[in-house]
Amino acid sequence: MSRFYDRQILPRLIGCACGAKPIRRQRAKIVPRARGRVLELGIGGGLNLALYDPDRVESVTGVDPSEGLRRLAGEAPRPAGLRVEIVAGRAEALSFDSRSFDTVVCTFTLCSVQNPAAVLAEARRVLKTSGTFLYSEHGLSPDPGVQRWQRRIEPFWRPLAGGCHLTRPVTTSIEAAGLVIEAVETMYLPGTPRAFGWCEWGEARPG
């Protein structure tokens, strides 16, 4: 039953949740900034593909470990002329050469990877020295009361939501990986319970 849920049900639930209007708005703040050769970590169902500007982007390579989500990404809408390659893989151990991408995009991915520090180290490794790390992620709230609820809910939420964590810090983790924050904004997503809705987004460069 668990295998059926993981392969057939979970990818579509994740696609629906990650395509909710507040999250779509967050994606639209970040993805159009991408340029050059782009790597998207945890491409999921391909919800970002429609937001890339083919006049700015040479190609998009999307990585995801989920066969079901990669299948959805292959069918996802995208602008005419956008070159897209979707590959199997884990963001903690990328198969790409160092300094090979102009932009790394990471949206609502760090919450569910096994090792966020390893993912961010790999993102830094594959970015060109002039490259940009674009992110929009939900995570640990700065408010102690909300944090308490996040810690209570997370053990029940995580197995239902594909390993999604509610208590992972976002921007401080990016800085700890040696990426230099150029811009960051934060807010609770509108229409979303605060335990699930703290969001941080911005851009960083290799240190």
N, C-alpha and C positions, 0 to 999 in steps of 0.2 A: 504493500500500500504506500509506504514511504517513497519507494522508487517511482511509482506511478505519479504521486503528488509532485515530486521534484522534477520529473521529466515533462509531464503533461499539463499540470494545473498551475504550479508555481510560476513558470515563465509568463503565463498570461496574467496572473495576479500582479506580478511585478510590473508588467507592461501597463496595466490599468492604473496602478498606484503611482508609478513614475510619470504617467501621462496626465495626472490631475492638473487642473488649471494653474494653481499656484506654482507648481513645479515647472510647468511649461514656461511660465513667465520668467522663472529663474534661468532656465536654459537659454532663453532668448536674450538675456543680458550678457551672456558669456560667449556662446558658440560663434556668433558672427564676427568676433574679434580674431578668430583663428586665421592664420596665414601660412602660405608655403606648404611644406610637407607636414601633414598633421597625423599624430597618433592619438587615438581616443582609447582611454583605459576603461574597460568595462562597458563596451558599446551597448550591451543589453539588447533591447529590441529595436535599436536604431532610431530612437526618438529624436536624437540631435541632427540626424542627417539632413532633414529639410531646412535646417537653420544655417548651414554652411554657405558661404558666398563663393561660388565657383570662379569669380573674377579675382579673388584673393587667395584661394586655396588650390594648390597644385594637385594634391591627392589626400585622401583620408584612409588611414589604416586603422581598423577597429579590432580590438582584442577582447575576447570573452571566453571563459571556460565552459559556459552553458551551451550545449548543442541546441536546445530549444530556443534560447534567446538569439543565438546566431542565425537560426532559421528565420525568426521574425525580422531581424535586422536586414537580412537579404531581401526581404519583401517590402521594407519600409520605403516610403516616398523620399525622394531627394531631387535637387535641382538637375535639370538637363545639363549634361556635360561634366558633372562631378564624378571624378574617378574614385571608386570605393573598393577597398579590399577588406574582407572580414576573415579573421584568422582565429583558430583555437589557441588558447594560451592563458597563462596566469600572469597578472600584472606584477607579481612578486619576482618573476623570472622571465624577463622579456628576451626574445631571440634576436633582437635588432642590434646593429652596431652602435657603439657609443657615438655621441654627437651627430646623430643622423636625422633628427626631426627639428623643424622650425617651431612647432607648437605641440604641446601635449595638453589634451583636454581631459578633465576628470570631473564628471558631474554625477553626484549621488552614487558614488562608487566606494569611497573610503569606508563607508559604514559597514560594508558587507565583505570586504576582502579579509583574508586570514591574517595578514601582517601589514598594516598600513605603513609602518616605517620602511619595510622592504619595498613596497610599491613606490613610495616617494623617492627612495634612493635610486630605484630603477628609472623613474621619470627624470630625475636630475642627470643620470648617466646618459640617457639617449637624447637629451636636449642639446642642441648646438649652444655654444657659448653666448650667442646672441638670441637664443630662443626664449619662448614664453610658456609658462605653465599657467593655464586657465582653469579655474575651479569654481564649483558651486556645490556645497555639501551641507547636509544637516548633521547635527551632532550635539555635543554637550552644551547645555544652556549655561550662561553665566549666573543665573539666578538660583540660589541654594534650594528654594522651595521646589522649583521645577526639576532640579537635579535629583532631589529625593524621589519624585515620581518617576523620573526616567530610570533610576536604579531599581525601583520596585517592578516596573513594567517589563524591563528588558529581558529577564529570563523567560518570560512567557511569549514575548513578541519575537525574539530571535529565531526560534525554530519554525515559526509560522511564516516568517518574512525572508527566507533565504539567507539567514545569518546576519540580518541587519541589526547593527548595534545603535543604541540611542545615546551612549555615554562617551563616545570618542571625541576628544578635542579636535578641532579642524585646523585653524590657522597656526596655532602653536606647534602642531605636529609638522606642518609644512615648513615652518622656520627651523625646526629641529633637524630636518633632513638636509639643511644647507641651502635651501631656496630662499631668496631674498624677496620679501613682499614688497611689491610696487604699489598696490592698491587693494583695499579690502572694505567691504560693506557687510553689515549684519542686520538681521531682523527676524522676528517670528513670522512665519508664513501666514498670511491672512486666511481665515476659515479653517485653520488647522489646530488641533489641540497642542498646547505649548510643549508637552512632553515629546511630541513628534516634529515640532515645527521650527526649532531654532536653526537658522540657516546663515552660513558665512560664504561669501563669494568674492572673487577678485583675481589678481594675476601676480605671478612671481617670476623671478629669473634665477638662473643658476648662480650660486655664490662663488 
